[in-house]
Amino acid sequence: MNDRASVRVVVPAQPSFHGSGTLPDNIDGAAPSNGRGRRSFCLRWLLLLLLFSWPAVLFKHPSYFWDIVGYYKHGYAAVSAVEAQLSRRLPGDRPLIQEPRTSPGPELGHAAVPAPIAATGVTRAAATMAAQASDPAKQVRGARSIFYSVIVYLFAGPNQTMLWLALLQALAASFVTVILIERLGVVEHGPFIAVALVAGLATTAPWYASFTLPDVFAATGIAGLALLLTSAGRLSGYLRVALLLLVAVSISFHASHLLVGIAMLLVAGIAAVPRWMGSGRQLGTIALAGGALLASVMAVGVSGYVAFGEFSIAPKRYPLTLARVIELGPGRWYLARSCPVRRYQICSVMPDPPQYAADIVFGPKGLRDVATPAQLDRIRAEEVPIVLRTFAAFPREMIAATAGASMQQLGRFGLRDLMIDQQVRAIRPGMIVLVRSDPAGLNVRERFQLITDAVTWLSIVFLPLAYWYFRSERRLLLLVTAALIANAIICASLSAVADRYQGRVIWLLPVMLCALGASRLYRSADDRTAPAG
């Protein structure tokens, strides 16, 4: 046993390609016989937790995005509905999640906004969102992730600042990062602290952990799946179960996480075929990881059926994929020539769609506001057929458009989408708005983006070298790289090109390369100082 090693029982290691140091073959954070290892694991977890939550602590609130208003509203509605159901107050024919509706008012085209709100610096869009809560009789038009919405509401914290939510996200991200760093051979305290400082101060990890959207769970899902697919046999039973649960929860928070997970399973299955990449024994680990994805799909599907009578991986989703295809161009061309014949619902609701997908769905005259619930249901039902027929009608144009957008997304991983200059204000039970606050945080964000961009691009440049030099970790590098590429393609094709889509996951790359480098450097130094003979 290595007395200096943390949270592991070291047995004779598999030989690495370079160096003669040992790697942890059994990362055990809860073995009763390894109390020192458990304490070390907890201390490392605490260190990364602090490093991943410093933006929220520094500014006394996390970064926000407009979507948090909807998540909180739906979380409040879901929790209230469950409470009412348990106390037998909820009529059985009402959906569990009720989205308020408004009647046209004298300002902003909606019900009037209370005077105290207008006096607090609420933006025009936020005031519109607040006004939409005036009529609780509105039927469901669209919904966010049910599970993440509930988490947002339950962990909103004092004054609904979402500080507890940010700490919960940092807790999950730091947990999987500790396991990942140790899995890559960083077993000593000094090298671990160095890698942790890079992860917490020079990558996008702390910023997206302190961001009130489920984005950071895309990274925890990727890291957890990669560890399960490559190291399940080297993890203790406790850590294996913890990772399975974390992966299932991460996948359940957004449909894009599921698609990235499926892509990882496909790559793992293909990589297990040739002898030089694996063997048939890896099918067990693939089945284990696939079980986590299946459990997540079932949980999301059942929740959608209970809430809306709809079994789906994205129940009551907004038609963002249809809007994206229209924005790319071919979808607009297809509708222009098909609407007179097929009479799609979107043709009558929006005969001349705006240019951008966000405006098509969420704009001042977007589908969310102009379409009735019944019309939105029909648009959702027609979404997949329209997208597939668009691909069939304009295959080259669609491939070119999606390829171009995906390449653009691969290079977009900044922090600009993180609204650090906003604060949350509660205006009534279940309703929050974003208001402008001190813009000083924007300067801090921009300065750190220079650092994170430099470190990330440096990691991308050195990635091919890492594939050659760290041959024993090729499978892990392959899976994470494939996940990053799949994430870019999925987000750019189905939603939009945005900094946050790739920034939420790209931090895994510099963390992994830094851990590999630190492990190699420490082993080399150890070899030089070891007594001869």
C-alpha positions in Angstrom: 0.0 0.0 0.0 1.2 3.5 -0.8 0.9 5.5 2.4 0.8 8.8 0.4 -1.9 7.8 -2.0 -5.4 9.1 -1.6 -8.7 7.2 -1.6 -7.3 4.1 -3.2 -5.9 0.7 -2.5 -2.9 0.3 -4.9 -2.2 -3.1 -6.2 0.3 -4.0 -8.9 -0.5 -1.6 -11.7 -0.8 -2.2 -15.4 2.4 -1.1 -17.0 2.2 2.4 -18.5 3.8 3.2 -21.9 6.2 5.7 -20.3 7.7 5.7 -16.9 7.6 3.0 -14.2 5.3 4.6 -11.7 2.1 2.9 -10.6 -1.4 4.1 -11.3 -4.3 3.5 -8.9 -6.0 0.3 -9.9 -8.8 0.5 -7.3 -10.0 4.0 -6.5 -11.9 3.4 -3.3 -13.3 6.4 -1.5 -15.2 4.5 1.0 -13.4 1.3 1.9 -13.6 0.8 5.7 -9.9 -0.3 5.7 -8.7 2.9 4.2 -9.8 5.7 6.6 -6.9 7.9 5.6 -7.8 7.5 2.0 -11.4 8.6 2.8 -10.2 11.7 4.6 -7.9 12.5 1.7 -10.7 12.1 -0.8 -13.0 14.4 1.2 -10.3 17.1 1.6 -9.6 17.0 -2.2 -13.3 17.2 -2.9 -13.6 20.1 -0.5 -10.7 21.9 -2.3 -12.3 21.5 -5.7 -15.7 22.5 -4.3 -14.2 25.8 -3.2 -12.4 26.3 -6.5 -15.5 25.5 -8.5 -17.8 27.8 -6.5 -15.6 30.9 -6.1 -17.5 33.0 -8.8 -20.8 32.5 -6.9 -19.1 33.2 -3.6 -17.2 36.3 -4.9 -20.3 38.0 -6.4 -22.7 36.6 -3.7 -24.9 35.1 -6.4 -24.3 32.9 -9.5 -24.6 33.9 -13.1 -28.0 33.8 -14.6 -29.7 33.3 -18.0 -33.3 34.2 -19.0 -34.3 30.6 -18.9 -34.0 30.5 -15.1 -37.3 32.3 -14.8 -39.1 29.4 -16.6 -37.3 26.7 -14.7 -38.2 28.3 -11.3 -41.8 28.9 -12.3 -42.3 25.3 -13.5 -40.4 23.9 -10.4 -42.8 25.9 -8.2 -45.8 24.6 -10.1 -44.6 21.0 -10.0 -43.9 21.0 -6.2 -47.2 22.8 -5.5 -49.0 20.3 -7.6 -47.5 17.4 -5.8 -48.3 18.9 -2.5 -51.9 19.5 -3.6 -52.1 16.0 -4.9 -50.9 14.5 -1.7 -53.5 16.5 0.3 -56.2 15.6 -2.3 -56.8 19.2 -3.4 -55.8 18.9 -7.0 -58.5 17.9 -9.5 -57.6 14.8 -11.3 -58.2 16.2 -14.8 -55.7 19.1 -14.5 -52.1 18.8 -15.7 -49.5 18.9 -12.9 -47.6 21.8 -14.3 -49.8 24.9 -15.0 -48.3 27.7 -17.0 -50.0 31.1 -16.4 -51.6 33.0 -19.2 -52.2 36.6 -19.7 -54.8 38.8 -21.3 -53.7 41.7 -23.5 -53.0 44.8 -21.5 -52.2 48.4 -22.0 -48.4 47.9 -21.9 -46.1 45.5 -23.7 -49.1 43.7 -25.2 -49.8 41.9 -21.9 -51.3 42.5 -18.5 -50.0 45.6 -16.8 -46.9 45.1 -14.7 -47.1 46.1 -11.0 -45.6 49.5 -10.3 -43.0 48.3 -7.8 -41.5 46.0 -10.5 -41.2 48.8 -13.0 -39.3 50.9 -10.5 -36.6 48.3 -9.7 -34.8 48.3 -13.1 -36.5 45.2 -14.5 -35.7 44.7 -18.1 -38.5 44.8 -20.7 -38.3 41.0 -21.3 -38.3 40.2 -17.6 -41.3 42.5 -17.1 -43.2 40.7 -19.8 -42.4 37.3 -18.1 -43.7 38.7 -14.9 -46.9 40.0 -16.5 -47.6 36.5 -17.9 -48.4 35.2 -14.4 -51.6 37.2 -14.1 -54.0 34.4 -15.2 -53.5 30.9 -13.6 -56.1 29.4 -16.0 -53.7 29.1 -18.9 -53.1 25.6 -20.3 -49.6 24.2 -20.7 -47.9 25.6 -23.8 -44.3 24.4 -23.2 -42.2 23.2 -20.3 -38.6 23.0 -19.2 -37.0 19.9 -17.8 -39.2 18.7 -14.9 -36.4 17.3 -12.8 -34.1 20.3 -13.1 -37.0 22.7 -12.6 -37.8 21.0 -9.3 -34.1 21.2 -8.3 -34.1 24.9 -9.1 -37.1 25.6 -6.9 -35.9 23.5 -4.0 -32.4 24.9 -4.0 -33.2 28.5 -4.8 -31.9 29.5 -1.4 -32.4 32.8 0.5 -34.2 35.4 -1.5 -34.2 33.0 -4.5 -30.6 34.0 -5.4 -30.0 30.4 -6.6 -26.8 30.3 -4.5 -27.6 26.9 -3.1 -28.2 25.7 -6.6 -24.7 26.8 -7.6 -23.2 25.1 -4.6 -25.0 21.9 -5.5 -23.7 22.0 -9.0 -20.2 22.7 -7.8 -20.6 19.7 -5.5 -21.4 17.4 -8.3 -18.8 18.8 -10.7 -16.0 18.6 -8.1 -16.9 15.1 -7.1 -16.5 13.6 -10.6 -13.4 15.7 -11.2 -11.6 14.3 -8.1 -12.2 10.8 -9.4 -11.2 11.8 -12.9 -7.9 13.4 -11.8 -7.0 10.4 -9.6 -7.9 8.0 -12.4 -5.3 9.7 -14.5 -2.6 8.9 -12.0 -2.4 12.0 -9.9 -2.1 10.3 -6.5 0.1 12.7 -4.6 -1.1 15.8 -2.8 1.3 18.3 -4.5 0.4 17.4 -8.1 -3.3 17.2 -7.2 -3.3 20.7 -5.8 -1.6 22.0 -8.9 -4.1 20.3 -11.2 -7.0 21.5 -9.0 -5.7 25.1 -9.2 -5.6 25.0 -13.0 -9.2 23.5 -13.1 -10.5 26.1 -10.7 -8.7 29.2 -12.0 -7.9 28.6 -15.6 -10.8 26.7 -17.1 -14.5 27.4 -17.6 -15.5 24.8 -14.9 -16.1 27.2 -12.0 -18.1 29.6 -14.2 -20.5 27.0 -15.5 -20.8 25.3 -12.1 -21.9 28.8 -10.8 -24.3 29.2 -13.7 -28.0 28.6 -13.1 -28.7 26.3 -16.0 -28.2 22.5 -16.2 -25.2 23.1 -18.5 -22.5 21.8 -16.1 -24.4 18.5 -15.8 -23.5 17.9 -19.4 -19.9 17.7 -18.3 -20.6 15.6 -15.2 -22.5 13.2 -17.4 -19.6 13.0 -19.9 -17.0 12.5 -17.2 -19.1 10.0 -15.3 -19.8 7.9 -18.5 -16.2 8.0 -19.5 -15.1 6.7 -16.1 -17.7 4.0 -16.1 -16.8 2.9 -19.6 -13.0 2.8 -19.0 -12.5 2.2 -15.3 -15.6 0.5 -13.8 -13.6 -2.4 -12.6 -11.1 -0.2 -10.9 -13.7 1.8 -8.9 -15.0 0.7 -5.6 -18.7 -0.4 -5.4 -19.6 2.8 -3.6 -18.0 5.1 -6.2 -19.4 3.0 -9.1 -23.0 3.4 -7.7 -22.4 7.1 -7.0 -21.2 7.6 -10.6 -24.2 5.6 -12.0 -26.6 7.8 -10.1 -24.8 11.0 -11.1 -24.8 10.0 -14.8 -28.6 9.2 -14.6 -29.4 12.5 -12.9 -27.2 14.5 -15.3 -28.8 12.9 -18.3 -32.3 13.6 -17.0 -31.8 17.3 -16.8 -31.7 17.9 -20.6 -32.4 16.0 -23.8 -29.1 17.1 -25.3 -27.2 15.3 -22.5 -28.9 12.1 -23.5 -27.9 12.4 -27.1 -24.3 13.0 -26.1 -24.4 10.0 -23.9 -25.8 7.8 -26.7 -22.9 9.0 -29.0 -20.4 8.0 -26.3 -21.9 4.5 -26.0 -21.7 4.1 -29.8 -18.1 5.2 -29.9 -17.3 2.9 -26.9 -19.0 0.0 -28.7 -17.1 0.6 -31.9 -13.8 1.0 -30.0 -14.3 -2.3 -28.3 -14.3 -4.3 -31.5 -10.6 -4.1 -32.7 -8.1 -5.9 -30.5 -5.9 -2.9 -30.1 -8.7 -0.9 -28.5 -10.4 -3.4 -26.3 -12.2 -6.8 -26.1 -15.6 -8.3 -25.7 -15.3 -8.0 -22.0 -16.0 -4.3 -22.3 -19.5 -5.1 -23.4 -20.4 -5.5 -19.7 -19.2 -2.0 -18.9 -21.1 -0.6 -21.9 -24.2 -2.3 -20.7 -23.7 -0.9 -17.2 -23.3 2.7 -18.5 -26.3 2.1 -20.9 -28.4 1.1 -17.9 -27.8 4.5 -16.4 -29.0 6.2 -19.6 -32.0 3.9 -19.8 -33.0 4.6 -16.2 -32.8 8.3 -17.0 -35.0 8.0 -20.1 -37.6 6.0 -18.2 -37.7 8.5 -15.3 -38.1 11.5 -17.7 -40.7 9.6 -19.7 -42.7 8.6 -16.7 -42.6 12.2 -15.3 -43.8 13.5 -18.6 -46.6 11.0 -18.7 -47.7 11.9 -15.2 -47.5 15.6 -15.7 -48.8 15.9 -19.3 -50.0 12.5 -20.4 -47.0 12.4 -22.8 -44.2 9.8 -22.6 -41.2 11.6 -24.1 -37.6 12.4 -23.5 -38.5 16.0 -23.8 -42.2 16.4 -22.7 -43.9 19.6 -23.9 -40.7 20.8 -25.5 -40.6 24.0 -27.4 -40.1 23.3 -31.1 -36.5 24.6 -31.2 -35.3 22.1 -33.7 -37.9 23.1 -36.2 -37.0 26.8 -35.6 -33.3 25.9 -36.0 -33.9 24.3 -39.4 -35.8 27.3 -40.5 -33.0 29.6 -39.3 -30.4 27.6 -41.3 -32.4 28.2 -44.5 -33.5 24.9 -45.9 -36.5 24.7 -43.5 -37.7 28.0 -44.7 -37.4 26.9 -48.3 -39.2 23.7 -47.6 -42.1 25.4 -45.9 -42.4 28.0 -48.6 -43.1 25.3 -51.2 -45.0 22.8 -49.0 -47.3 25.0 -46.9 -49.9 25.4 -49.7 -50.1 21.6 -50.1 -49.6 20.1 -46.7 -51.0 23.0 -44.6 -48.7 22.6 -41.6 -49.9 24.3 -38.4 -46.8 26.6 -38.3 -47.8 27.9 -41.7 -51.0 29.4 -40.4 -49.6 30.5 -37.0 -46.4 32.0 -38.4 -46.6 32.5 -42.2 -43.4 34.6 -42.3 -41.0 33.3 -39.5 -38.4 35.6 -38.1 -34.8 35.1 -39.1 -33.5 33.6 -35.8 -34.6 30.5 -34.0 -34.8 32.2 -30.6 -37.2 34.8 -32.1 -39.3 32.2 -33.8 -40.0 30.5 -30.4 -39.4 33.1 -27.7 -39.5 36.5 -29.6 -42.2 39.2 -29.1 -44.3 37.5 -31.7 -42.9 34.0 -31.2 -44.7 30.7 -31.0 -44.7 30.7 -27.2 -47.0 33.8 -27.2 -49.0 33.7 -30.5 -49.8 30.0 -30.7 -52.5 28.4 -28.6 -51.7 25.2 -26.5 -53.5 23.1 -29.1 -51.6 24.7 -32.0 -48.3 24.1 -30.2 -49.2 20.5 -29.6 -49.8 20.1 -33.3 -46.6 22.0 -34.2 -44.7 19.6 -31.9 -46.3 16.6 -33.6 -45.3 18.0 -37.0 -41.7 19.0 -36.0 -39.9 15.7 -36.7 -41.7 15.0 -40.1 -40.9 18.6 -41.3 -37.2 18.3 -40.3 -36.8 14.9 -42.0 -38.6 16.1 -45.1 -36.4 19.1 -45.2 -33.3 16.9 -45.1 -34.7 14.8 -47.9 -35.6 17.8 -50.0 -32.3 19.7 -49.4 -29.7 17.1 -48.3 -26.5 19.0 -49.5 -27.7 22.3 -48.2 -28.6 20.8 -44.8 -25.3 19.0 -44.5 -23.4 22.1 -45.4 -25.3 24.3 -43.0 -25.1 21.9 -40.1 -21.4 21.1 -40.7 -20.6 24.8 -40.8 -22.5 25.5 -37.7 -20.9 22.6 -35.9 -17.4 23.8 -36.8 -18.3 27.2 -35.6 -19.6 25.8 -32.3 -16.4 23.8 -31.8 -14.5 27.1 -31.5 -17.1 28.9 -29.3 -16.6 28.2 -25.6 -16.4 31.5 -23.9 -18.3 33.0 -21.0 -20.3 35.7 -22.7 -23.6 34.1 -22.1 -23.2 34.2 -18.4 -25.2 37.1 -17.1 -23.2 38.1 -14.0 -24.6 41.6 -14.1 -28.1 40.4 -13.3 -29.8 39.5 -10.0 -32.9 37.6 -9.2 -35.9 39.4 -7.6 -38.9 37.5 -6.4 -42.2 39.3 -7.1 -44.7 36.6 -6.0 -44.8 32.9 -5.0 -43.4 31.0 -8.0 -42.4 34.0 -10.0 -39.0 35.7 -10.3 -37.5 38.3 -12.6 -34.0 39.3 -13.5 -33.0 42.9 -12.7 -29.8 44.7 -13.6 -27.1 44.9 -10.9 -23.5 46.0 -10.6 -21.8 45.6 -14.0 -18.3 45.2 -12.3 -18.6 41.4 -12.6 -18.5 41.7 -16.4 -14.9 43.0 -16.2 -13.9 40.0 -14.0 -15.6 37.7 -16.5 -13.9 39.2 -19.5 -10.4 39.0 -17.9 -10.9 35.4 -16.9 -12.1 34.6 -20.4 -8.7 35.6 -21.7 -7.2 33.0 -19.4 -9.7 30.2 -20.1 -9.5 30.7 -23.9 -5.7 30.5 -23.8 -5.6 27.4 -21.7 -8.4 25.7 -23.8 -6.7 26.4 -27.1 -3.4 25.2 -25.7 -5.1 22.0 -24.7 -6.6 21.6 -28.2 -3.2 22.1 -29.8 -1.6 19.5 -27.5 -4.4 16.9 -27.8 -2.8 15.0 -30.7 0.4 14.8 -28.8 -1.4 13.4 -25.8 -2.9 10.6 -28.0 0.6 9.6 -29.0 2.3 10.0 -25.7 -0.3 8.6 -23.3 -1.2 5.5 -25.2 -2.6 3.8 -22.1 -5.2 6.5 -21.8 -6.3 6.5 -25.4 -9.7 5.1 -24.8 -10.5 7.7 -22.1 -9.2 10.5 -24.3 -11.2 9.1 -27.3 -14.5 9.0 -25.4 -14.2 12.5 -24.0 -13.1 13.9 -27.4 -16.0 12.2 -29.1 -18.4 13.6 -26.5 -17.1 17.2 -27.1 -17.5 16.8 -30.8 -20.9 15.3 -30.5 -22.0 18.1 -28.1 -21.0 20.7 -30.6 -22.8 19.0 -33.5 -26.0 18.3 -31.4 -26.2 21.8 -30.0 -25.4 23.6 -33.3 -27.8 21.5 -35.3 -30.8 21.3 -33.0 -30.6 24.6 -31.1 -28.1 27.3 -31.9 -24.4 28.3 -31.9 -23.6 29.8 -28.5 -20.6 30.1 -26.2 -22.3 28.3 -23.3 -23.0 25.1 -25.3 -19.4 24.2 -25.7 -18.1 26.2 -22.7 -20.1 23.9 -20.4 -18.0 20.8 -21.4 -14.7 22.0 -22.9 -13.1 22.3 -19.4 -12.8 18.5 -19.2 -10.0 18.6 -21.9 -7.5 20.9 -20.1 -8.2 19.2 -16.8 -7.4 15.8 -18.3 -4.3 16.9 -20.1 -3.1 18.8 -17.1 -3.6 15.7 -14.9 -1.8 13.4 -17.4 1.1 15.9 -17.6 1.3 16.2 -13.8 1.3 12.5 -13.3 4.1 12.0 -15.9 6.2 14.8 -14.5 5.9 13.5 -10.9 6.8 9.9 -11.9 9.8 11.2 -13.9 11.0 13.2 -10.9 10.4 10.1 -8.6 12.5 8.0 -11.0 15.4 10.5 -10.9 15.5 10.7 -7.1 15.1 6.9 -6.5 18.2 5.2 -5.2 20.0 3.1 -7.8 19.9 -0.7 -7.6 
